[in-house]
């Protein structure tokens, strides 16, 4: 499979939709890496997995898949010689608790989901680790009772803080400082207690200035009377931090001992999230597990394009055995492209282990490659580049195709001469068939429809068109090519039967009578107006306005198609209607059909403007100026033509 196939068949949108059902970022990331397999046994295992997961969701839609947040970061910080942070231990405990819930959730699912429920056995219970984490970590911090030493230190810190507060409050209330205080409050700066002193009394207080107010009128001073208490508290806080790191290092060691089990548990929970996201998506599209084979047989029954939902018309088709190529004809917007896209996308989804919106009796083949060439509907002016790019893509398809390849071709050979395009399309289809590919192709060429009718291994199909309502039904009709509806539509819309008869003769080289069921005299009169011959039919036809050569003056600014460049008229036109146009300093001969007036010369330049300034080189202008004054045999001027 290649990226072009995934993009064209819109498989990325399918994965994005599945990802919305995942509960963890790890599960979403795994869905983003979802790729098809060509191994039949693996695909069958995937499909069975999803089937069991769907059954589980029918019994209980709430699957305890969560708690993975932070696990990737935790694993990346193991064995680095540093203890894990407190928050990571909290997340690990939540994850272990989630694993326990999943184990209990799967207890009663063994009977109808043996494969999926068995995955829980890969997750080892770690009660000792979980118990130590919850004993040592509480409320987002290392608990006082994590160790005896930590409990002792924190009690001392509490006592020391009380002493410090009391001493500070005594200073604030004392008469000694009453005059100097800005206000009777105690605050902290960098974890140390300070009192607000008026700036002018700085020399009256012994202590350290730790901060200043915004106006500068207040100094926040740590008095020397409480400095000793502050230092003692700081030493205790340092002792606390050392003991906290010891506890964290101890817990980190326990986690590192169980790293392998934790990794396995994480992988299993991610797979559960991935699996149930696929199952939820399959339920949302009413998907079914279909049969698979590796013999090239394709049978779709009541299939829908998953991105169109219920509004899509059901698609049923069968291909296989002696017939390995289907050529689909029909009107534009009739559903041909959607049909082959549906086949390709449903095949991709099945090979990714997904249920598809089709009848369970459907049968899809496994392919090593799905190669597509589906046009993008570019405009007529871009047909050349579109045709070239598609041929480059076809070359790659021809190189990569083998007997286990599904090839989807939309409007093969379009964008060029119809005769040559038809011949090229036929030759490409023959070659792909000889290489053993399974082919779905859409076309407008009636010759390819005739080729499919006579060529062994090819089958015709057509998109049904309701001539009564003049609209497509989007239903695929197998076994016969679609008849051209252009004449029937034109006749129904009011084109005169004689014109249709002439068109039929030109197209099919045969005579066929057409008629309309019109009895109203006024309508018949209006119809006949289309074919009444002009009494001046022998008058000499006037020259078509398109065949006349427009007149451009020197200096006119013109736009050149299809490059959309701008140039200035120099001379012309010649007998062939070509003008000499200066474009980016170079003179080019360009046919008038490619030119259109942008700005007239009389709007850009005065009447006496010297155009030599634009069209002649500086050297030629100097020489010409000299020759206007005197004759000089040594001077030669070369003019560009």
Beta strands, then each sheet from edge to edge (+ up, - down):
strand 1: 137-138
strand 2: 141-142
strand 3: 181-189
strand 4: 192-198
strand 5: 207-212
strand 6: 218-223
strand 7: 291-293
strand 8: 298-303
strand 9: 315-319
strand 10: 325-329
strand 11: 363-365
strand 12: 369-373
strand 13: 405-409
strand 14: 438-443
strand 15: 458-466
strand 16: 471-478
strand 17: 557-560
strand 18: 565-572
strand 19: 578-583
strand 20: 586-591
strand 21: 595-599
sheet 1: 1+ 2-
sheet 2: 3+ 4- 6+ 5-
sheet 3: 7+ 11+
sheet 4: 8+ 9-
sheet 5: 12+ 13+ 14+ 10+ 15+ 16-
sheet 6: 20+ 19- 18+ 17- 21+
end
